[in-house]
């Protein structure tokens, strides 16, 4: 197929070609004619074709590759409810999106998947413009997102994700379902925004800083990095009432949120 002649490693392009898997992904969205759909990295339009069968109110495709975007425009030119935007999704995802309650699908580029998720989590306005994310990750990345504390995979991405989102794993996808075939399998996760009515953190960037610093030495005790965060202020650290001999993966998500809340107070 000529359409598959040019996958670019620089853009992390691996096109999903298994129709049964594509249908299973669309079913997660439970789409109707009322939905507005955003598809990240539409690629060759294989997922788009199945989305169109649900007849949503509107479909917006984001594709950074100019050649692919041009082909998508040509391929779907007869659909009045579909538009193609040639842009980097990291530029597009912001608070200026005028739609609400969007359903987002994404076969995310492997080299950008965590950046895209972090961007979707750290939007200033919350609840956000989307009401469901259905995203594909490398399996090892997905395992980190859904990891629980005290497990080997528990990391800052799990802490960030669970702060604002309810996360659900659906199924793994064999590497044989893609062209070109990647080296590892993938996983489909869905995310629904929490209302955040009782959130004790105001600024997402503060939580990002806290998790980045504490997980910078994942196998070491948290004491040195915790004092580094609070500029050696033992009074604040003592108020947290945390066992300083613990490792980062031994702390619960709730403890990280409490630390971030106290960290915010340094800037008030």
N, C-alpha and C positions, 0 to 999 in steps of 0.2 A: 504494500500500500504506500503510495507516494506521500501520504499525509504523515507517515512515520519516519521519513528519511532523515530527520535532523534533530533528534533530541539533544539538548544542550546540557552537558554536565555542569556548566557554570551556573545554570538556573535550576539545577536539581530536578530535571524533567524525567519523570517515569510515568508513562501514561497507563492508566487502568483500562484493560481491554476485556475483562471477564464480565459478560452481560449479567450473569446471575448475581455476582457480587454487587454490581452497579444497582440492580433492582433492590437488593437487600438494604443498601445504603439509603436509597430514596424512601423506602418504607419507614425508616426511622423518623423521617421528617413529618409523616402523616399530613402531606400537603393537600390543600384544597384550593378552590378558585379565589379564596380570600387572601392567600399568602403572597407576600413579596419575598423573593428569594435572591440571595447574593451567593454567587459561586466564585470562590477564590481559586485562581489558577485553572481556568476552564480548559486549557490545553487543546485537545482535539475535538472537544465537544461531546464525548461519549456519555458523560454524566448528564450533560445539558439535555440531550435527546430524551432521556428518561424523565427528567424534571418537567419538560414540556408536556409530557403525556398526562401529568396531573393538572394541567391547565391553570397554573397559578396566575394571580392578578398581574404580576410583573416579575421579570427575571433580569438581574444585572450580573454580567460576567466581567470579572477582572482578570486580565491577562497581560503580563509584562512583556512577553515576547511579541514584537511588532508583527512578525510574519504570521504567527499563530492567530493573533488578534484580527488581522486582515482576513484570514481564512474563515475565522468564526463569523465575522460580519457577512461574508459571502454565503456561508453555509446556512445561516439563519436569517437571511435578509427578508424573508417573507413573513416573519413573526413580528407583529407590531408591538407585542408586549415584552420584547427582548432587546436589550441594549448591551453593547460591548464597550468597555472602558480599557484603554491601553495605559496601564499605570502599574507601579509597584504597590502592592496591597498595603505595605507599611505607610505609604503616603496617603492612601485612600481611607484607611481606618482612622477616623477621628470623630470628634463631636459635631462636625458639620453635616453629617449624614441626616437628611431631613426625614427619612422613613422611620417608622417605628415597628416593633415586633417582627423584625425580619428573621427568616430562617436562613442560616448560613451553612453552606456545604464547602468543604475544602479538602482536596488531595494536596496537602501542603508540601512545598519543596522541602526536602529533607534538611537542607542547609539553613532554612529560615523558620522552621516550624515552631521552635520555642520562642523566637522573637515575635512571631505573629500572635501566638497565644498570650504572651506577656502584654502585648499592646492591647489586645481585646479585654484583658483583665484590668488594666490600669487606666481605662478611660475616666476622665474627670466627672462626667455626668453618669450617675447611677440611680436607678436601673438604666441599662444602656439601650441603644437602639435595636438590639437583637433580643429575641426571646429564646432562641435555641441555636447552638453551634453543633454541627456534625462534622467532625474533623478526623482526618487520617494522619497518623504519625508512624514513624519507625517503631517497631514493637518495643525496643528498649527504651525509647523516649516515653511511650505510653505507660510502660511499667513504672517509670519514675513519677509520672503525673498522678497515678492512682495509688502509689505506695503509702503505707501507713507508718507512723513512727515506730521505732524499734526494729524496723526491717532494713535490710541491706540497701534497698533502692530509695529509701526515704531521703529527700533532698529539698532544696529551696523551691523547685517548681511545684512540688506537691503542696507546700505551704501556701504559695501564691495562689494556686488554682482553687484550693478549698476555702480560701478567704471569701471569695465572691461568687463562686460557682459550685453547683451540685454536679458532680462528675459521674458518668456511667460508662462502663466498658460494654461494648456490644459483641464484637467478634474480631478474630485475627484474620489476616489475609495473606495467603501464600505469595511469595515473591514471583511465582510462576504466572500470576494474574496480571503482570505488568509488561510493558515494552518501553525501553529496554528493561530486562530483568535486573532488579537491584540485588544486592548481596544478602539482604536480610528481609524478613517478613514485616508486615505492617499491622496496625490495629486501628479499629474505628472506635472513637470515643464521642460521646455527646455531652454537652454542657448546658445547664440552665442557670440563669442568673438568680442569685439570692437577692431578696429585697433589701438586705443590709440595714434594716431599721435599727438594729442594736449594735452596729459596728462601732468599735472603740477606736478605730483608726480613721483618720481623716484624709491623709495623703498617701496614696499608693507607693510613692517613691520612697517613703520612709520604711515601709515594709520591705521593699526591694533592697534597700541599703542594709537593713538588719539581717536579712537572710543571706545576702552576699557576704557580709563580714563573718557571720557565725559559721557558714558552711565553707569558708575559705580553707579551713583546716578540719575536714570532716572526721578525722580519726583522733583528734586531740580534744582535751577538755575545753569547755567553753570559757573558762575563767579569764584568760588573757584577752580574747576577742570581745568579751562582754565589757570588760573595763575599758578597752579601746573605744568601743562605741560611746560609752558614757564618760569619756575623758577622765578616767580614773576616779569618778565620783562614787565612792563606796556607799554613800547614803542612799542613792537611787538604786544601786545594785542590791543592797540589803533589803530594800522595800519590795523587790521582786520576789524575794524568798525562794530562790532557785538553787538547787544543788549545783555548785560551780564545778564539780568534778564530772558532771555528765558530758557526754559527747553530743554534737548537734542532732544526730538522728534519734537520740533518746528523749528529746523534748517534744511535746505534743504541739499541734498547730495552734491551739489556744494559747499556749505559753508564748509562742512567737508573736502572736497578735498583741499580747499584753506587753511584751518587750517593746514592740514597735510603738505602742501607745505611749509608753514612758519616754521613748526616744523622741517622739514628737514634742514632748513638753520642753525639751532643750531648746526648741526653736520658737517657743511662744513668747 
